[in-house]
Amino acid sequence: MRFIRNITLFALAAAGCWGQTPEITIQTPQGPPVIGPLFRPFHLERRIVSPATLGNTPRLESLIRAGNLYLSAQDVIALALENNVDIAVQRYGPYLAREVLRRAQGGGALRDIGQPIAPGPTSVSLEGVNVNSVGLAESGSGVSSGGGIVVQYGAQPPPLDPVLFIYTNFVHQTIPESNITLSLAPTLIWDYQTYAAQYSQSFLTGTYAQLSYGSTRNRYNSPLYDINPYTTGYLDLYVTQNLLQGFGISVNNRNIRVAKNNLKVTDIQLKLQVITTVSAVLNLYWDLVSFNEDLRIKREALTTAQQLHEGNQHQVELGTLPAIEVTRAAAEVSAAKESLLIAQTNVAQQETVLKNALSRNAVVNQTLDEVHIVPLDHIAVPETEDLKPTAELLSLALNQRPEIAKAKINIESSNINLSGSKNYLLPTLVANFELTNNGLSGPANPASSVFGLVSPPAYVGGYGNLLRQIFSRDYPNYSAGFSLNIPFRNRVAQADYVADQLGLRQSQLQYQKTVAQIRVDVKNAVIGLQQARARYETTVATRSLAQQTLEAEQNRFRFGESTIATVVQAQRDLAGDQSAEVQAMANYTHAKVAFDEAVGQTLDVNSISMSEAEAGRVARESAIPEALPQKKD
């Protein structure tokens, strides 16, 4: 037993160490030491995303003892953070947002990678359980299901990744000549090789620059060429600048700024999913606790009914009771069995729902499917509620609720996009400038001297002479100009600008609605918590009186002062009041969970670290009592 316990503790420690490894990784293979850095700007590397984790973490297996899954509330939270599928799906959001940001930094359009918040699982039976939902539906112009801005119109940002273009061509031409005096050859044979390289890039200022270099080596069989073979070359710089539409960094980098905002939104979405899921699984757990307590009450009621039935049979045999009382007692036993069966069904179904919420393969995992959940915690209602003033709670909620931060970010993104729509109203005015340096070089053609042709000395030379001419700017070309494009009416741009303004106004109203709804959530949560506590206190008092009533009727029945029907009714009343007390306790837990969610303190109250939620690994160990049965081998 001690050996097995040591192995279990070692496994938990290893799980804590393993908890530092994130669930999602993106690996970049290392390229050659020289070629890799040279071509990295042109994005030739491949990055590999780790496979999706379809199994459960070791924590779940470590909590199983002798066919039972022992869970505390903290274990439920840890398992949800590690294994819940909804959280796992939302965990990919920040990674997707980083890739969209990478795409925007290269000049690409935004992509819709938003994932809506999945509602948490609900209990199989909600009779008497008050579930207060907290949160707002996501809406607003230009807002995806995940809450980030993805729709964009207006001036299109330029592509920002540089481009390297390399070209080469080898040609041999044989041209029959109809006029020999033009080439002094009946057939003109022309061989040439062309080499060209071009580097181009756009900038956030609206500037486009292109630097080109090219050279062509020509060889003719004609004696009329003074330089033969000869090489021509050029170095060309071409620059354009948007002066109206598409001008300025604030217009052209808005995709990048919006993508950075959307990255923040995906972090908030993950936080919202964690809050939603944790609140839901806590409700499931406390409902299971209450269902188990109700099951205990139903068993005690059945035991009491059976004892009454046996006592009535004995008294009928003695002749002190009529036979009809046995029939009445048997009916009470049958009703108690039916109530017990319903309670057992609720417990079994609730366990299935909870196991599914805490694992990724609860349906196909036979071991997990067969275990029985044993809650280690009990519902405890404090004697008093230490609630802060409502005004302070409202201020706290407005500072902590993720919906507020998300709404503010989306308004900021809408304002960023509005600058693009406004810029799109302007005409297109582009200034261009081009500077070209030319060169020509080659050996003198001896055949041309027969005709009295003399090669210019500056042209005679090798490839180095060609480069000298180019970089000395011996033969420069200059050009500059403007182009203006004025669309008449411009209805598309005008409609987009007004539509974006309307969408911004909608976002501002949605923000106001969010603030108002949070105020309502907080006030209702306070009222719900107070009422749940008052209801619990009332049910405790009612149950206590019913218990006293039953004891009194039983004592009266022993002395012949009461009837079997009265005792049975008192038993029924007590069982009903006990169930009402359990339901009131469950109501209180739901109200407390809803209160924490409304105020925005779910993570703090439950000691949840978002870094652990993002990694999908919880470092803290489970506090399993050593007295529990050991795990089956």
C-alpha positions as CSV (number, residue, x, y, z in Angstrom):
1,M,0.0,0.0,0.0
2,R,2.8,2.4,0.9
3,F,4.6,1.5,-2.4
4,I,1.4,2.3,-4.4
5,R,1.0,5.6,-2.5
6,N,4.6,6.6,-3.2
7,I,4.1,5.8,-6.9
8,T,1.0,8.0,-6.9
9,L,2.7,10.9,-5.2
10,F,5.6,10.6,-7.7
11,A,3.0,10.6,-10.6
12,L,1.4,13.7,-9.2
13,A,4.8,15.4,-8.9
14,A,5.6,14.5,-12.4
15,A,2.3,15.9,-13.5
16,G,3.2,19.1,-11.8
17,C,6.5,19.3,-13.7
18,W,4.7,18.3,-16.9
19,G,2.2,21.1,-16.2
20,Q,4.8,23.6,-17.2
21,T,4.7,22.5,-20.8
22,P,2.0,24.2,-22.9
23,E,-0.6,22.1,-24.7
24,I,-0.1,24.0,-28.0
25,T,3.3,24.5,-29.5
26,I,4.5,25.8,-32.9
27,Q,8.0,24.6,-33.9
28,T,10.2,26.3,-36.4
29,P,12.7,23.9,-37.9
30,Q,16.3,25.2,-38.0
31,G,17.6,25.8,-41.5
32,P,21.2,25.8,-42.8
33,P,23.4,28.2,-40.8
34,V,24.2,30.4,-43.8
35,I,21.2,30.0,-46.2
36,G,18.7,30.2,-43.3
37,P,19.3,33.7,-42.2
38,L,19.7,34.8,-45.8
39,F,16.3,33.7,-46.9
40,R,14.4,34.1,-43.7
41,P,13.0,37.5,-44.7
42,F,11.4,35.7,-47.7
43,H,9.6,33.3,-45.4
44,L,10.8,30.0,-46.8
45,E,10.8,28.2,-43.4
46,R,7.9,25.9,-42.4
47,R,6.5,26.0,-39.0
48,I,4.8,22.9,-37.5
49,V,1.8,23.0,-35.1
50,S,1.7,20.3,-32.5
51,P,-1.2,17.7,-32.9
52,A,-4.4,18.3,-30.9
53,T,-4.4,16.6,-27.5
54,L,-7.3,14.2,-27.5
55,G,-6.5,12.4,-24.2
56,N,-6.8,13.5,-20.6
57,T,-4.1,14.7,-18.3
58,P,-2.6,12.3,-15.7
59,R,-4.5,14.2,-13.0
60,L,-7.8,12.5,-13.9
61,E,-6.4,9.0,-13.6
62,S,-4.6,9.8,-10.4
63,L,-7.9,10.7,-8.7
64,I,-9.4,7.3,-9.2
65,R,-9.4,5.0,-6.2
66,A,-10.9,1.5,-6.1
67,G,-13.4,2.3,-8.9
68,N,-14.3,5.7,-7.5
69,L,-13.4,9.1,-8.7
70,Y,-12.8,11.3,-5.6
71,L,-13.3,15.0,-6.4
72,S,-13.0,18.2,-4.4
73,A,-14.2,21.5,-5.8
74,Q,-10.5,22.5,-6.5
75,D,-10.0,19.2,-8.4
76,V,-13.1,19.9,-10.5
77,I,-11.6,23.3,-11.4
78,A,-8.2,21.9,-12.2
79,L,-9.6,19.1,-14.4
80,A,-11.8,21.6,-16.2
81,L,-8.8,23.8,-17.0
82,E,-6.8,20.8,-18.2
83,N,-9.4,18.7,-20.0
84,N,-12.5,20.6,-20.9
85,V,-13.0,20.7,-24.6
86,D,-14.6,24.1,-24.8
87,I,-11.6,25.7,-23.0
88,A,-9.2,23.7,-25.2
89,V,-10.9,25.0,-28.4
90,Q,-10.8,28.6,-27.1
91,R,-7.2,28.1,-26.2
92,Y,-6.3,28.1,-29.9
93,G,-7.7,31.7,-30.3
94,P,-4.6,33.6,-29.1
95,Y,-2.3,31.5,-31.4
96,L,-4.6,32.1,-34.3
97,A,-4.6,35.8,-33.5
98,R,-0.8,35.9,-33.5
99,E,-0.8,34.4,-37.0
100,V,-3.3,36.9,-38.2
101,L,-1.1,39.7,-36.7
102,R,1.9,38.1,-38.6
103,R,-0.3,38.2,-41.7
104,A,-1.2,41.8,-41.2
105,Q,2.5,42.7,-40.7
106,G,3.0,41.3,-44.1
107,G,0.3,43.5,-45.6
108,G,-2.4,40.8,-45.6
109,A,-6.1,41.3,-44.8
110,L,-7.6,40.3,-41.5
111,R,-9.1,36.8,-41.1
112,D,-12.1,35.8,-39.0
113,I,-10.7,33.4,-36.4
114,G,-13.2,34.2,-33.7
115,Q,-14.8,31.4,-31.7
116,P,-18.0,32.1,-29.8
117,I,-18.2,31.4,-26.1
118,A,-19.6,27.9,-25.6
119,P,-22.3,27.8,-22.8
120,G,-21.4,25.6,-20.0
121,P,-23.1,22.2,-19.3
122,T,-26.2,22.2,-17.2
123,S,-27.5,19.7,-14.6
124,V,-29.8,16.9,-15.6
125,S,-32.5,18.1,-13.2
126,L,-33.0,21.8,-12.3
127,E,-36.0,21.3,-10.1
128,G,-35.7,23.8,-7.3
129,V,-32.3,24.9,-8.5
130,N,-32.1,28.6,-9.5
131,V,-29.6,29.1,-12.3
132,N,-28.7,32.8,-12.8
133,S,-27.1,33.3,-16.2
134,V,-24.6,36.2,-16.3
135,G,-23.1,37.6,-19.6
136,L,-24.2,39.4,-22.7
137,A,-24.7,38.2,-26.2
138,E,-22.0,39.4,-28.6
139,S,-23.2,41.8,-31.2
140,G,-22.2,45.0,-33.0
141,S,-21.3,46.0,-36.5
142,G,-18.1,44.5,-37.8
143,V,-17.8,42.2,-34.8
144,S,-17.2,38.5,-35.4
145,S,-18.6,35.7,-33.3
146,G,-15.3,35.8,-31.3
147,G,-15.7,39.5,-30.6
148,G,-12.8,40.9,-32.7
149,I,-13.1,43.3,-35.6
150,V,-12.5,41.6,-38.9
151,V,-14.7,43.4,-41.5
152,Q,-12.8,46.2,-43.2
153,Y,-13.3,48.6,-46.1
154,G,-11.6,51.7,-47.3
155,A,-8.1,52.2,-48.7
156,Q,-6.3,48.9,-48.9
157,P,-3.0,48.7,-47.0
158,P,0.0,47.8,-49.2
159,P,1.8,44.5,-49.2
160,L,4.7,44.9,-46.8
161,D,6.8,41.9,-47.4
162,P,9.8,42.6,-49.8
163,V,10.0,40.7,-53.1
164,L,13.2,39.5,-54.8
165,F,12.8,38.8,-58.5
166,I,15.5,37.0,-60.5
167,Y,15.4,36.5,-64.2
168,T,17.6,35.0,-66.8
169,N,17.1,34.1,-70.5
170,F,19.3,32.5,-73.2
171,V,18.4,33.1,-76.9
172,H,19.8,32.1,-80.2
173,Q,18.2,33.6,-83.3
174,T,18.9,32.9,-87.0
175,I,17.3,35.6,-89.2
176,P,17.3,35.4,-93.0
177,E,18.1,38.9,-94.3
178,S,16.2,40.3,-97.3
179,N,18.5,43.3,-97.5
180,I,22.1,42.2,-97.1
181,T,23.4,45.8,-97.0
182,L,21.8,46.3,-93.5
183,S,23.9,43.6,-91.9
184,L,26.4,42.5,-94.6
185,A,25.4,39.0,-93.9
186,P,22.8,36.9,-95.8
187,T,21.7,35.4,-92.5
188,L,21.9,37.3,-89.3
189,I,22.8,35.2,-86.3
190,W,22.1,36.7,-82.9
191,D,23.0,35.1,-79.6
192,Y,22.2,36.9,-76.3
193,Q,21.9,36.2,-72.6
194,T,19.9,38.3,-70.3
195,Y,20.3,38.5,-66.5
196,A,18.1,40.6,-64.3
197,A,17.4,41.0,-60.6
198,Q,14.9,43.2,-58.9
199,Y,14.1,44.1,-55.3
200,S,10.8,45.8,-54.4
201,Q,9.1,46.8,-51.3
202,S,6.1,48.8,-50.1
203,F,6.2,50.9,-46.9
204,L,3.6,52.0,-44.4
205,T,4.0,55.6,-45.6
206,G,2.4,54.7,-48.9
207,T,5.8,54.6,-50.7
208,Y,6.7,51.9,-53.2
209,A,10.4,51.5,-54.2
210,Q,11.8,49.2,-56.8
211,L,15.6,48.7,-57.5
212,S,16.4,46.8,-60.7
213,Y,19.7,45.7,-62.2
214,G,20.0,43.9,-65.6
215,S,22.6,43.2,-68.2
216,T,22.4,41.6,-71.7
217,R,25.3,40.1,-73.6
218,N,24.8,40.3,-77.4
219,R,26.8,38.6,-80.2
220,Y,26.2,39.1,-83.9
221,N,27.9,37.7,-87.0
222,S,27.6,41.1,-88.7
223,P,30.8,43.2,-89.2
224,L,28.8,46.4,-88.9
225,Y,28.8,46.3,-85.0
226,D,31.8,48.3,-83.7
227,I,31.6,46.5,-80.3
228,N,31.0,42.8,-80.8
229,P,30.2,41.0,-78.6
230,Y,28.9,43.7,-76.4
231,T,27.1,43.9,-73.0
232,T,24.5,46.4,-72.0
233,G,23.4,47.0,-68.5
234,Y,21.4,49.3,-66.3
235,L,20.6,50.1,-62.7
236,D,17.1,51.5,-62.2
237,L,15.5,53.0,-59.2
238,Y,11.7,53.6,-59.4
239,V,9.8,55.2,-56.6
240,T,6.1,56.1,-56.2
241,Q,4.4,57.9,-53.4
242,N,0.7,58.1,-52.6
243,L,-0.1,61.7,-51.8
244,L,-3.9,61.5,-51.0
245,Q,-5.5,58.1,-50.9
246,G,-3.3,55.6,-49.2
247,F,-1.0,58.2,-47.7
248,G,0.3,58.0,-44.1
249,I,1.3,55.4,-41.6
250,S,-2.0,55.7,-39.6
251,V,-4.0,54.6,-42.7
252,N,-1.7,51.8,-43.9
253,N,-0.9,50.2,-40.5
254,R,-4.5,50.0,-39.3
255,N,-4.7,46.2,-40.0
256,I,-1.7,45.7,-37.7
257,R,-3.2,47.8,-35.0
258,V,-6.6,46.1,-35.3
259,A,-4.8,42.7,-35.3
260,K,-3.0,43.6,-32.1
261,N,-6.4,44.6,-30.6
262,N,-7.9,41.3,-31.8
263,L,-5.1,39.5,-30.1
264,K,-6.2,41.1,-26.8
265,V,-9.7,40.1,-27.6
266,T,-8.8,36.4,-28.0
267,D,-7.1,36.5,-24.6
268,I,-10.3,38.0,-23.2
269,Q,-12.4,35.3,-25.0
270,L,-10.3,32.6,-23.4
271,K,-10.8,34.3,-20.0
272,L,-14.5,34.5,-20.6
273,Q,-14.6,30.8,-21.6
274,V,-12.7,29.8,-18.5
275,I,-15.1,31.8,-16.3
276,T,-18.2,30.4,-18.1
277,T,-16.9,26.8,-17.9
278,V,-15.6,26.9,-14.4
279,S,-18.9,28.4,-13.2
280,A,-20.8,25.7,-15.0
281,V,-18.7,22.8,-13.7
282,L,-18.9,24.2,-10.1
283,N,-22.7,24.2,-10.5
284,L,-22.5,20.7,-11.7
285,Y,-20.4,19.6,-8.8
286,W,-22.5,21.3,-6.1
287,D,-25.7,19.9,-7.8
288,L,-24.1,16.4,-7.6
289,V,-23.4,17.0,-3.9
290,S,-27.0,18.0,-3.4
291,F,-28.3,15.1,-5.5
292,N,-26.2,12.7,-3.3
293,E,-27.6,14.3,-0.2
294,D,-31.1,14.0,-1.6
295,L,-30.4,10.4,-2.4
296,R,-29.4,9.8,1.3
297,I,-32.7,11.4,2.4
298,K,-34.7,9.2,0.0
299,R,-32.9,6.1,1.4
300,E,-33.7,7.1,4.9
301,A,-37.3,7.7,3.9
302,L,-37.5,4.2,2.4
303,T,-36.0,2.7,5.5
304,T,-38.5,4.5,7.7
305,A,-41.4,3.4,5.4
306,Q,-40.2,-0.2,5.5
307,Q,-39.9,-0.1,9.3
308,L,-43.4,1.3,9.5
309,H,-44.6,-1.5,7.2
310,E,-43.0,-4.2,9.2
311,G,-44.4,-2.7,12.5
312,N,-47.9,-2.5,11.0
313,Q,-47.7,-6.2,9.9
314,H,-46.7,-7.2,13.4
315,Q,-49.5,-5.2,14.9
316,V,-52.1,-6.7,12.5
317,E,-50.9,-10.1,13.4
318,L,-51.5,-9.2,17.1
319,G,-54.9,-7.8,16.2
320,T,-54.2,-4.3,17.4
321,L,-54.5,-2.7,13.9
322,P,-56.8,-3.3,11.0
323,A,-55.4,-5.0,7.9
324,I,-55.9,-1.8,5.8
325,E,-53.0,-0.2,7.6
326,V,-50.6,-2.7,6.1
327,T,-51.8,-1.8,2.7
328,R,-51.3,1.9,3.4
329,A,-47.8,1.2,4.7
330,A,-47.0,-0.9,1.6
331,A,-48.2,2.0,-0.6
332,E,-45.8,4.3,1.3
333,V,-42.9,1.9,0.7
334,S,-43.7,1.8,-3.0
335,A,-43.8,5.6,-3.2
336,A,-40.5,5.8,-1.3
337,K,-38.9,3.3,-3.7
338,E,-40.1,5.4,-6.7
339,S,-38.6,8.6,-5.1
340,L,-35.4,6.7,-4.4
341,L,-35.2,5.5,-8.1
342,I,-35.6,9.0,-9.3
343,A,-32.9,10.2,-7.0
344,Q,-30.5,7.4,-8.1
345,T,-31.2,8.3,-11.8
346,N,-30.4,12.0,-11.1
347,V,-27.1,11.1,-9.5
348,A,-26.1,8.7,-12.3
349,Q,-27.0,11.1,-15.0
350,Q,-25.3,14.0,-13.2
351,E,-22.1,12.0,-12.9
352,T,-22.2,11.4,-16.6
353,V,-22.6,15.1,-17.4
354,L,-19.8,16.1,-14.9
355,K,-17.4,13.4,-16.2
356,N,-18.0,14.6,-19.8
357,A,-17.2,18.2,-18.7
358,L,-14.0,17.2,-17.0
359,S,-12.5,15.0,-19.8
360,R,-12.0,14.9,-23.5
361,N,-13.0,11.3,-24.1
362,A,-15.5,10.4,-21.4
363,V,-17.8,8.6,-23.8
364,V,-15.1,6.3,-25.2
365,N,-13.0,5.9,-22.1
366,Q,-14.4,2.7,-20.5
367,T,-12.5,3.1,-17.3
368,L,-13.9,6.6,-16.7
369,D,-17.3,5.6,-17.8
370,E,-17.5,2.9,-15.1
371,V,-16.2,4.9,-12.1
372,H,-18.5,6.5,-9.6
373,I,-17.9,10.1,-8.5
374,V,-17.5,10.7,-4.8
375,P,-17.6,14.4,-3.9
376,L,-15.2,15.2,-1.1
377,D,-16.8,18.6,-0.2
378,H,-20.0,19.5,1.4
379,I,-22.2,22.6,0.9
380,A,-21.6,25.0,3.7
381,V,-23.7,28.1,4.0
382,P,-22.0,30.8,6.1
383,E,-23.9,32.3,9.1
384,T,-23.6,35.8,7.6
385,E,-23.0,37.4,4.3
386,D,-20.1,39.8,4.2
387,L,-21.2,41.9,1.2
388,K,-19.7,45.1,0.2
389,P,-22.0,48.1,-0.6
390,T,-23.7,47.8,-3.9
391,A,-22.0,50.9,-5.3
392,E,-18.6,49.4,-4.5
393,L,-19.6,46.1,-6.1
394,L,-20.7,47.9,-9.2
395,S,-17.4,49.7,-9.5
396,L,-15.6,46.5,-9.0
397,A,-17.6,44.7,-11.7
398,L,-17.0,47.5,-14.2
399,N,-13.3,47.3,-13.6
400,Q,-13.1,43.5,-13.6
401,R,-15.7,42.2,-16.0
402,P,-14.0,41.0,-19.3
403,E,-17.0,42.2,-21.4
404,I,-16.1,45.8,-20.6
405,A,-12.5,45.5,-21.7
406,K,-13.6,43.7,-24.9
407,A,-16.2,46.4,-25.8
408,K,-13.6,49.1,-25.3
409,I,-11.1,47.4,-27.5
410,N,-13.7,46.9,-30.3
411,I,-14.6,50.6,-30.2
412,E,-11.0,51.5,-30.5
413,S,-10.7,49.1,-33.5
414,S,-13.8,50.6,-35.1
415,N,-12.2,54.1,-34.8
416,I,-9.0,52.8,-36.4
417,N,-10.9,51.3,-39.3
418,L,-12.9,54.5,-39.7
419,S,-9.7,56.3,-40.7
420,G,-9.3,54.0,-43.7
421,S,-12.9,54.6,-44.8
422,K,-12.4,58.4,-44.5
423,N,-9.1,58.2,-46.5
424,Y,-10.9,56.2,-49.2
425,L,-13.0,59.4,-50.0
426,L,-9.9,61.1,-51.4
427,P,-8.8,61.0,-55.0
428,T,-5.8,58.9,-56.0
429,L,-2.8,61.2,-56.5
430,V,0.5,59.4,-57.1
431,A,3.9,60.9,-57.6
432,N,6.6,58.9,-59.4
433,F,10.3,59.2,-59.8
434,E,12.7,57.1,-61.8
435,L,16.5,57.2,-62.1
436,T,18.3,54.9,-64.5
437,N,22.0,54.5,-65.1
438,N,23.0,52.8,-68.4
439,G,26.2,51.2,-69.6
440,L,27.6,49.5,-72.6
441,S,30.9,47.6,-72.9
442,G,32.7,45.0,-75.0
443,P,35.7,44.3,-77.2
444,A,36.3,46.2,-80.5
445,N,35.1,44.3,-83.6
446,P,38.1,43.8,-86.0
447,A,35.8,43.2,-88.9
448,S,34.2,46.7,-88.6
449,S,37.6,48.4,-89.2
450,V,37.5,47.3,-92.9
451,F,34.5,49.6,-93.3
452,G,36.2,52.5,-91.5
453,L,34.2,52.1,-88.3
454,V,35.9,53.1,-85.2
455,S,34.8,51.9,-81.7
456,P,34.3,54.7,-79.1
457,P,37.1,54.2,-76.6
458,A,34.7,54.5,-73.6
459,Y,32.8,51.4,-74.8
460,V,35.8,49.2,-75.2
461,G,36.4,47.0,-72.2
462,G,35.1,44.2,-70.1
463,Y,32.3,43.8,-67.6
464,G,34.2,46.0,-65.1
465,N,34.0,48.8,-67.6
466,L,30.2,48.3,-67.7
467,L,29.9,48.5,-64.0
468,R,32.1,51.6,-63.9
469,Q,29.8,53.4,-66.4
470,I,26.7,52.5,-64.4
471,F,28.0,53.5,-61.0
472,S,29.7,56.6,-62.4
473,R,26.4,57.6,-63.9
474,D,28.0,58.2,-67.4
475,Y,24.6,57.7,-69.1
476,P,21.8,58.6,-66.8
477,N,18.1,58.8,-67.4
478,Y,15.6,60.8,-65.3
479,S,11.9,60.9,-65.2
480,A,9.3,62.3,-62.8
481,G,5.6,62.8,-62.9
482,F,2.1,62.7,-61.3
483,S,-1.0,60.7,-61.9
484,L,-4.4,61.8,-60.7
485,N,-7.5,59.6,-60.6
486,I,-10.8,61.3,-59.6
487,P,-13.9,59.1,-59.4
488,F,-17.1,60.9,-60.0
489,R,-19.9,60.6,-57.4
490,N,-17.7,58.1,-55.4
491,R,-20.8,56.4,-54.0
492,V,-19.0,53.2,-52.8
493,A,-16.5,55.2,-50.6
494,Q,-19.2,57.5,-49.3
495,A,-21.5,54.6,-48.4
496,D,-18.6,52.7,-46.6
497,Y,-17.6,55.8,-44.6
498,V,-21.1,56.4,-43.4
499,A,-21.7,52.7,-42.7
500,D,-18.5,52.5,-40.6
501,Q,-19.7,55.6,-38.7
502,L,-23.0,54.0,-38.1
503,G,-21.3,50.8,-37.0
504,L,-19.2,52.8,-34.5
505,R,-22.3,54.4,-33.1
506,Q,-23.8,50.9,-32.7
507,S,-20.6,49.8,-30.9
508,Q,-20.9,52.7,-28.5
509,L,-24.5,51.9,-27.8
510,Q,-23.6,48.3,-27.2
511,Y,-21.0,49.4,-24.8
512,Q,-23.6,51.4,-22.9
513,K,-25.9,48.4,-23.0
514,T,-23.1,46.3,-21.6
515,V,-22.5,48.7,-18.7
516,A,-26.2,48.8,-17.9
517,Q,-26.5,45.0,-18.1
518,I,-23.6,44.6,-15.7
519,R,-25.3,46.9,-13.3
520,V,-28.4,44.7,-13.5
521,D,-26.3,41.6,-13.2
522,V,-24.7,42.8,-10.0
523,K,-27.9,44.0,-8.4
524,N,-29.7,40.8,-9.3
525,A,-26.8,38.7,-8.1
526,V,-26.8,40.5,-4.7
527,I,-30.6,40.0,-4.4
528,G,-30.3,36.4,-5.5
529,L,-27.6,35.7,-2.9
530,Q,-29.6,37.3,-0.2
531,Q,-32.8,35.6,-1.2
532,A,-31.0,32.2,-1.5
533,R,-29.7,32.6,2.0
534,A,-33.1,33.6,3.4
535,R,-34.7,30.7,1.7
536,Y,-32.1,28.3,3.1
537,E,-32.7,29.6,6.6
538,T,-36.4,29.2,6.2
539,T,-36.1,25.6,4.9
540,V,-33.8,24.8,7.8
541,A,-36.4,26.1,10.3
542,T,-39.2,24.3,8.4
543,R,-37.3,21.0,8.4
544,S,-36.5,21.3,12.1
545,L,-40.2,21.8,12.9
546,A,-41.2,18.9,10.6
547,Q,-38.7,16.7,12.4
548,Q,-40.1,17.7,15.8
549,T,-43.7,17.2,14.5
550,L,-42.8,13.6,13.3
551,E,-41.2,12.7,16.6
552,A,-44.2,14.1,18.5
553,E,-46.7,12.1,16.3
554,Q,-44.6,8.9,16.7
555,N,-44.7,9.3,20.5
556,R,-48.5,10.0,20.4
557,F,-48.9,6.9,18.1
558,R,-47.1,4.7,20.7
559,F,-49.7,5.8,23.3
560,G,-52.6,5.4,21.0
561,E,-53.2,9.1,20.6
562,S,-52.4,9.4,16.9
563,T,-53.2,7.4,13.7
564,I,-51.0,5.7,11.2
565,A,-52.2,8.2,8.5
566,T,-51.0,11.1,10.6
567,V,-47.6,9.5,11.1
568,V,-47.2,8.7,7.4
569,Q,-48.2,12.3,6.5
570,A,-45.6,13.6,9.0
571,Q,-43.0,11.4,7.4
572,R,-43.8,12.6,4.0
573,D,-43.7,16.2,5.2
574,L,-40.3,15.7,6.7
575,A,-38.9,14.0,3.6
576,G,-40.2,16.9,1.5
577,D,-38.8,19.5,3.8
578,Q,-35.4,17.8,3.9
579,S,-35.4,17.8,0.1
580,A,-36.4,21.4,0.1
581,E,-33.5,22.2,2.4
582,V,-31.0,20.4,0.1
583,Q,-32.5,22.3,-2.9
584,A,-32.1,25.5,-1.0
585,M,-28.5,24.7,-0.3
586,A,-28.0,24.1,-4.1
587,N,-29.7,27.3,-4.8
588,Y,-27.3,29.1,-2.5
589,T,-24.2,27.6,-4.3
590,H,-25.7,28.7,-7.7
591,A,-26.4,32.2,-6.3
592,K,-22.8,32.4,-5.0
593,V,-21.3,31.3,-8.3
594,A,-23.5,33.8,-10.2
595,F,-22.5,36.5,-7.8
596,D,-18.8,35.9,-8.3
597,E,-19.4,35.9,-12.1
598,A,-21.4,39.1,-12.0
599,V,-18.8,40.9,-9.9
600,G,-16.0,39.5,-12.1
601,Q,-14.2,37.7,-9.3
602,T,-14.6,34.1,-10.4
603,L,-10.9,33.6,-11.1
604,D,-9.8,35.3,-7.9
605,V,-12.2,33.5,-5.6
606,N,-11.2,30.1,-7.0
607,S,-7.5,30.9,-7.2
608,I,-7.4,30.3,-11.0
609,S,-4.2,31.4,-12.9
610,M,-4.8,32.4,-16.5
611,S,-1.2,31.3,-17.3
612,E,-2.2,27.8,-16.3
613,A,-5.5,28.1,-18.2
614,E,-3.6,29.2,-21.3
615,A,-1.1,26.3,-21.0
616,G,-3.8,23.8,-20.2
617,R,-1.7,22.5,-17.3
618,V,-2.4,23.2,-13.6
619,A,0.7,22.9,-11.3
620,R,-1.0,22.4,-7.9
621,E,-1.5,18.9,-6.7
622,S,-4.7,17.4,-5.5
623,A,-5.3,17.1,-1.8
624,I,-6.5,13.5,-1.6
625,P,-6.9,12.2,1.9
626,E,-4.5,9.3,2.6
627,A,-7.3,7.3,4.2
628,L,-9.1,6.9,0.9
629,P,-8.9,3.4,-0.8
630,Q,-5.9,3.0,-3.0
631,K,-6.2,2.8,-6.8
632,K,-7.0,-0.6,-8.3
633,D,-4.0,-2.3,-10.0
